[in-house]
């Protein structure tokens, strides 16, 4: 399972959405959250299947407006096929 460390929601069709790259052992993404440096929840989605994982993600907006260029924190809870649930945290840079 991978979380990119940067994305650029500029509408060019490349890396416009922050998504998760699931591995073959992932059963589901239980929760995917993005926070700013002050702890504000910028985006959240739950119960993402591996098939949806590279489609559903944060588009770099907050309250309908583009978020600022900055480093954000992605918090992901993943369930593996063996039933184990792991939480991963990663820094993600929003590039304009």
C-alpha positions as CSV (number, residue, x, y, z in Angstrom):
1,X,0.0,0.0,0.0
2,X,1.4,3.4,-0.9
3,X,0.5,7.0,-0.3
4,X,2.0,9.5,-2.7
5,X,4.1,12.3,-1.1
6,X,2.8,15.1,-3.4
7,X,0.1,15.9,-5.9
8,X,-0.9,18.9,-8.0
9,X,-4.6,19.6,-8.4
10,X,-4.2,22.0,-11.3
11,X,-6.5,20.3,-13.8
12,X,-3.9,19.1,-16.2
13,X,-5.0,15.5,-15.8
14,X,-1.9,14.3,-14.0
15,X,-1.8,13.8,-10.2
16,X,-4.9,16.0,-9.8
17,X,-6.3,13.9,-7.0
18,X,-4.6,12.4,-3.9
19,X,-5.4,8.7,-4.0
20,X,-4.0,5.6,-2.4
21,X,-2.2,2.8,-4.2
22,X,-3.5,-0.4,-2.7
23,X,-1.5,-3.6,-2.8
24,X,-2.8,-7.1,-3.6
25,X,-3.2,-7.9,0.1
26,X,-5.6,-4.9,0.8
27,X,-9.2,-5.9,1.5
28,X,-10.5,-2.3,2.1
29,X,-9.5,1.2,3.1
30,X,-11.6,1.7,6.2
31,X,-10.9,5.4,6.5
32,X,-8.9,8.0,4.5
33,X,-8.5,11.5,6.0
34,X,-6.5,14.6,5.1
35,X,-5.6,17.2,7.7
36,X,-3.8,20.6,7.5
37,X,-0.9,21.5,9.7
38,X,-3.3,23.0,12.3
39,X,-5.4,19.8,12.6
40,X,-8.3,20.9,10.5
41,X,-10.0,18.0,8.7
42,X,-9.8,18.9,5.0
43,X,-11.3,15.8,3.5
44,X,-12.5,12.3,4.6
45,X,-13.9,9.2,3.0
46,X,-14.7,5.8,4.4
47,X,-15.0,2.2,3.2
48,X,-13.1,2.5,-0.1
49,X,-12.6,-0.8,-2.0
50,X,-9.3,-1.5,-3.7
51,X,-11.0,-1.1,-7.1
52,X,-12.0,2.5,-6.1
53,X,-8.8,3.4,-4.4
54,X,-7.2,5.2,-7.3
55,X,-10.4,7.0,-8.2
56,X,-11.7,8.2,-4.9
57,X,-9.4,10.8,-3.2
58,X,-8.9,14.4,-2.1
59,X,-9.2,16.9,-4.9
60,X,-7.2,19.6,-3.1
61,X,-10.3,21.7,-2.0
62,X,-11.7,22.7,1.3
63,X,-15.3,24.0,1.6
64,X,-15.5,24.2,-2.2
65,X,-12.3,26.4,-2.6
66,X,-8.8,25.4,-3.6
67,X,-6.6,24.6,-0.6
68,X,-3.3,26.5,-0.2
69,X,0.1,25.1,-1.3
70,X,1.3,23.4,1.8
71,X,2.2,20.1,3.5
72,X,-0.8,18.1,4.7
73,X,-1.1,14.9,6.7
74,X,-2.9,11.8,5.3
75,X,-4.2,9.4,7.8
76,X,-5.3,6.0,6.4
77,X,-6.7,2.9,8.1
78,X,-6.3,-0.2,5.9
79,X,-7.8,-3.7,6.4
80,X,-5.7,-6.5,4.9
81,X,-7.1,-9.8,3.7
82,X,-5.9,-11.5,6.9
83,X,-8.2,-9.2,8.9
84,X,-5.3,-7.1,10.3
85,X,-6.1,-3.3,10.4
86,X,-3.1,-1.0,10.2
87,X,-3.0,2.8,10.4
88,X,-0.6,4.7,8.2
89,X,0.3,8.4,8.4
90,X,2.1,10.3,5.7
91,X,3.0,13.9,4.8
92,X,1.7,15.0,1.5
93,X,2.6,18.2,-0.3
94,X,0.0,20.0,-2.4
95,X,1.8,21.6,-5.3
96,X,0.1,24.3,-7.4
